[in-house]
Amino acid sequence: MPAIKEAAEAFLTHQRIAVTGVSRTPGSHGSNAVYLRLRERGYQAFPINPHAESIEGEPAYPSLAAVPGGVEAVVIGTRPERALDTMKEAASLGIKDVWMHRGPGGGSVDDAAAAWGREHGIRVIDGGCPCMFGPTADGGHKFMCAMLKLSGNVPRNV
């Protein structure tokens, strides 16, 4: 199993990243912060929300399949019970990198979805946040990463 840092670095080499669970209400959800940070750092980020036509002034998409030109990786930011469906859609589209977001709480991690993804050749990061690593990181997220490793909400290996 690769260390979280290596897996995060590999994930963040992708330029076209979908973020599920991005809310129509700015600032109301962790997915919005991830989506905005990816955009700010030069990624092509795509908000996935089946109930929105636009988010943060950009087009929103109802599914991964609806993103024109596809995506290379996915951040799951929805409730955990939706993670397996997203994982299956990612697999059907040939997406090989999926990050299940988790901060201090339960986040979007679903153990069954993570296991299913791994069984189907997907590199799954099951916890933490892309904003804790590499070119998307900031001091606050780095500190939070260290603390959440202690609680297990950021895995040491994936």
Buried (B, 14 or more C-beta within 10 A) or exposed (E): EEEBBEBBBBBBEBEBBBBBBBBBEEEEBBBBBBBBBBBEBEBBBBBBBEEBEEBBEEEBBEBBEBBEEBBBBBBBBBEBEBBBBBBBBBBEBEBBBBBBBBBEEEBBBBEEBBBBBBEBEBBBBBBBBBBBBBEBBEEEBEEBBEEBBEEEBBBEEB
